[in-house]
Amino acid sequence: KFTSIEDIKNVKGVGEKLLVKIREAK
C-alpha cells in the first residue's frame, strides 16, 4: 500500500501531539 499525503499529514499531527504531551510532562 502506498502512503498518501493525507496519511503523512495524520502521522505528523499525531507526532506533534505526542511532543506537546512530553513537553508538558517535564
N, CA, C and O atoms as a DFTB+ gen file, in Angstrom:
104 C
 N C O
     1  1       0.845      -1.201       0.000
     2  2       0.000       0.000       0.000
     3  2       0.883       1.255       0.000
     4  3       1.858       1.349       0.746
     5  1       0.521       2.196      -0.840
     6  2       1.282       3.446      -0.895
     7  2       0.762       4.425       0.157
     8  3      -0.432       4.461       0.454
     9  1       1.668       5.206       0.706
    10  2       1.273       6.195       1.710
    11  2       0.794       7.447       1.004
    12  3       1.503       8.017       0.175
    13  1      -0.420       7.872       1.341
    14  2      -0.967       9.074       0.715
    15  2      -0.536      10.308       1.489
    16  3      -0.070      10.208       2.624
    17  1      -0.695      11.464       0.873
    18  2      -0.320      12.717       1.540
    19  2      -1.139      12.886       2.813
    20  3      -0.628      13.375       3.821
    21  1      -2.400      12.487       2.774
    22  2      -3.253      12.620       3.964
    23  2      -2.709      11.759       5.109
    24  3      -2.729      12.179       6.266
    25  1      -2.221      10.551       4.784
    26  2      -1.667       9.683       5.826
    27  2      -0.452      10.344       6.462
    28  3      -0.283      10.306       7.680
    29  1       0.398      10.952       5.628
    30  2       1.599      11.615       6.147
    31  2       1.201      12.768       7.062
    32  3       1.803      12.962       8.119
    33  1       0.191      13.532       6.660
    34  2      -0.267      14.652       7.491
    35  2      -0.774      14.135       8.829
    36  3      -0.502      14.735       9.868
    37  1      -1.513      13.020       8.813
    38  2      -2.051      12.463      10.058
    39  2      -0.927      12.028      10.982
    40  3      -0.986      12.261      12.190
    41  1       0.117      11.384      10.408
    42  2       1.240      10.928      11.232
    43  2       1.951      12.126      11.849
    44  3       2.323      12.101      13.023
    45  1       2.137      13.176      11.050
    46  2       2.798      14.381      11.583
    47  2       1.981      14.969      12.714
    48  3       2.542      15.382      13.728
    49  1       0.662      15.015      12.561
    50  2      -0.204      15.575      13.593
    51  2      -0.105      14.773      14.888
    52  3      -0.032      15.351      15.973
    53  1      -0.103      13.450      14.779
    54  2      -0.004      12.599      15.973
    55  2       1.347      12.820      16.644
    56  3       1.420      12.925      17.868
    57  1       2.405      12.889      15.864
    58  2       3.750      13.102      16.424
    59  2       3.841      14.421      17.163
    60  3       4.445      14.502      18.232
    61  1       3.240      15.457      16.592
    62  2       3.273      16.776      17.240
    63  2       2.514      16.748      18.559
    64  3       2.945      17.359      19.538
    65  1       1.383      16.041      18.592
    66  2       0.605      15.949      19.833
    67  2       1.418      15.234      20.909
    68  3       1.394      15.627      22.075
    69  1       2.142      14.176      20.512
    70  2       2.956      13.450      21.488
    71  2       4.063      14.346      22.018
    72  3       4.353      14.331      23.214
    73  1       4.685      15.127      21.142
    74  2       5.759      16.030      21.584
    75  2       5.228      17.033      22.598
    76  3       5.898      17.337      23.585
    77  1       4.029      17.544      22.358
    78  2       3.435      18.514      23.291
    79  2       3.216      17.849      24.650
    80  3       3.500      18.444      25.690
    81  1       2.714      16.618      24.639
    82  2       2.471      15.917      25.913
    83  2       3.783      15.705      26.652
    84  3       3.843      15.872      27.870
    85  1       4.832      15.340      25.928
    86  2       6.137      15.103      26.568
    87  2       6.655      16.399      27.185
    88  3       7.167      16.394      28.304
    89  1       6.522      17.515      26.454
    90  2       6.993      18.796      26.981
    91  2       6.220      19.186      28.230
    92  3       6.799      19.688      29.193
    93  1       4.903      18.955      28.217
    94  2       4.075      19.336      29.371
    95  2       4.387      18.458      30.579
    96  3       4.267      18.905      31.720
    97  1       4.790      17.209      30.331
    98  2       5.064      16.278      31.431
    99  2       6.326      16.686      32.190
   100  3       6.453      16.403      33.381
   101  1       7.253      17.345      31.510
   102  2       8.520      17.716      32.165
   103  2       8.321      18.868      33.142
   104  3       9.277      19.309      33.779
